[in-house]
Amino acid sequence: MDATWLYGTACALGSRIGVCCTVTFAQPTARDVVDTLLSSYQKVACTRRFVRLLCGVSLAGLAALPALAAPFEPYPVPALTDDFGGVGLMQTPTARFARDGQFTAGYNMVSPYDRYFVTLQAMPWLETTLRYTSVRNRLYSQVPEFSGDQTYKDRSFDIKIKILDEGRIRPALAIGARDFVGTGLFSSEYIVANKNFGPLDASFGIAWGNLGSRGHIRNPLTYISDRFEYRAPFTAGGGTFNNVYFRGPRAGFFGGIQYSMPIRGLTLKVEYDSNSYQQEALDNNQPVSSPINVGLDYRILPWLNAMASFERGNKFGLTVTATTNFHRATVPPKFDAPGAPIGPDAQPIPAVGAVPLNVRAVAPAYVDSGAQPRTSPLPTTSVIPAAGSERERLVKALDIQGTALYAASFKGDTVELFVAQTRFYNVATGVGRIARAAFSVLPSKYEYVNIVLVENGLETMAVKVPRAGLIEAVKDRRGPAVDKLLTEVEVTNAPVTLGKAEFKGPVDAAYPQFLYSIRPGLKTTLGRPEQFVLYQAYVALNGGVLLGRGFDATGQFTFNVSNNFDKLRIGSDSLLPRVRSDIAEYLRQGTTAISHLQMDYNFNIASGLYGHAFGGYLEEMYAGFGGELLYRPAVQNWALGVDLSYVQQRNFNQLFGLRDYKVLTGHVTGYVTFPKARVDAQVSVGRYLAKDFGVTFDVARTFESGVRVGAFATFTDVSAEEFGEGRFDKGIYIILPLDLLYNKHVRSAVGIAYRPLIRDGGQKLVIRQPLFGVTDPARQSNLVSGWNGITE
């Protein structure tokens, strides 16, 4: 059937462009589109006319084309890493993206640059890269006494955003920026399109800044405003949104191809590099024999790639990358006790391995300070006894599943359990194991179990599970019965009635409970001018005593083993109170120290309303006291908290002495969760340690494996000049569940935080056992997102 296809229409953006471009096709094919565009290109007689056509076609491509009868299935193009760490060819990016949750770490070498990078596909449409570049032929300082022979180091952050997915005719389209927040050494912006032709994938784009320094055309945006003519040069301070994006008098074209070779895992890359290398920062222009770069990328293992390249016509390059996916992280086999059997034919199941009783749960969102409870394992031959009261058998059944029973009530057809689930990182798995354990020993007259989760002494969320529905779900594993069970459970805020329960479990009798552990540790700091990597290896002695429900005293003492902190020579030059910038003194003098020594009390005020009081030596730099309040309904995707602390600076040696500086600090924080995207956002407003006022933004995503990756930025009433290098406080962090590494289920997690610089503006007090982190597991969205684990 004949039809007229409107590929796109672009009208005048202003009197300086003054063009309207319309292209139509009758029953178009990909060849028709290409031929028409080529024909139009050949008719371009001047840069102005070309720019008009480019604007028209670019805007036209944003319109969705009618779908053909058969669904479009793109060729599976491998998402390979470029020299800068993102998905691309060598020096140029492409509009391709890795799988959602893909994490890549790697190294690239093309003289005079060595690049170390990590890249995360943070969202299906967002690629992020953090990179350090070592410039071999430039020193960090011209003063040898300052940094010796250390080469110049540049840190930068890149983003790439998907605009359009590839269609049958429409190319994939992306927009991105290199050195987005940094010094601007490699500052570039670009728009790039990709079209696939079987094993051949072609890219074409336009770039500004360093990547577009060949300057083939006048910057198209200067036709809109003269403000786009000027681009600020490289600045050593960096760390700011410097308003240079898409600016500069000229822009350059780049493009290339990626061809999947017949040899499995081998890919050929050829590109036209739009960087002239004649406008490099640090007066570091490079000779170029050819703008054509060629590379061969080979997948050595499913998680390991290597690429050899020949670039600029005179340099060889090498890139090595390792990758994993945070959605599909491999988990080692687990050797815990299996779930308790339920149903008419259920028989007692022996416990397998060590099953400790630990009444203190560690929240996944809380980075464990290292304190681990000392526990006594139950005998491996212990079983749920057939004899004895149902309450005794209930305690034993829960204990085998790593669950401590605070209290229980038996009402009609429902038993209500107040429990601390200390083993399973997945909330749904923990709830499922508790319900199965209860139903395995309770008479059939109890048709429901209402599980009230207790986290660090706080009653948080109640989940009411039906016996019949759970039995069917366990039989069905991950079939329709599991989904049906989700509609049958009832999730509510905890009733806060633990103290009124008719049966008291064995937890109260366990107080006081003493905990201790000894573990090795490594402390590092990167990017200082005296030495790029500074480290300390130490042994930490952790101890504590649980005095009652939600009431404990904990501490950590570190013994130095080895460090190179003697290389720290630069003191603080801060214009603000030195609340954090004296980090060099704390590191150098506090190698053997008391990291913290404090008391905490967590308590319920009302349903969904929590309190936390604390005091002592709270962190490496501050001692004092304070408190928190948090309102967090378990069935809602928002929360509101407030904290207030009065603290005094500790001595540099981090023992018992204090310095003169005192401050009252506190914040009001709003929290929002977007369950479908698995994204948590926080906005915190208040007074910081340097007595500055401002706001902190924090965004984090939790992947299906439980890995959590986030970023934060703080802006206060401190000017960029007062703040110093970096302009504002910012950083990224990653929290890794140890359940991904151990062969037994554990709820602990370790965190790694990275700040490009430690300055004094926008600095918060470190609060251990924060209410938001403690209560984070017990929310409905976490239960739903991990629901498939209910039968594990």
Secondary structure, DSSP 8 states (H G I E B T S, - for coil): ---EEEEEEE--SSTTT---EEEEEES--HHHHHHHHHHHHHT--SHHHHHHHHHHHHHHTTS-----SS----------B-TTSSBBSSSSB-S----TTEEEEEEEEETTEEEEEEEEEEETTEEEEEEEEEEEEEES-S-HHHHTT-EEEEEEEEEEEEEE---SSS-EEEEEEESSSB--TT-EEEEEEEEEETTEEEEEEEEEEGGGTT--EE-GGGGT-GGGG------SS--B--S-TT-SSEEEEEEEEEEE-SSTTEEEEEEE----SSS-GGG-----S-SEEEEEEEEEETTEEEEEEEETTTEEEEEEEEEEETTS-------S------STT-------S----------TTS---S---------TT----SSS-HHHHHHHHHHHTTEEEEEEEEETTEEEEEEEE-S-SSHHHHHHHHHHHHHHHS-TT--EEEEEEEETTEEEEEEEEEHHHHHHHHHHTTSHHHHHHHHH-EEEE----GGG-SEE-STGGG-SEEEEEEEEEEEEEE--SS-SEEEEEEEEEEEEEEEETTEEEEEEEEEEEEE-GGG-------SS--SSTTHHHHHHH-SSEEEEEEEEEEEEEETTEEEEEEEEE-SSSEEEEEEEEEE--TTSSEEEEEEEEEEEEE-TT-SS-EEEEEEEEEEEEEEEEETTTTEEEEEEEEE-TTS-EEEEEEEEEE-TTS-EEEEEEEEESS-HHHH-TTSSEEEEEEEEEGGGT-SS----EEEEEE-S---STT-----SS-HHHHHTTSSHHHHHHTGGGGG-
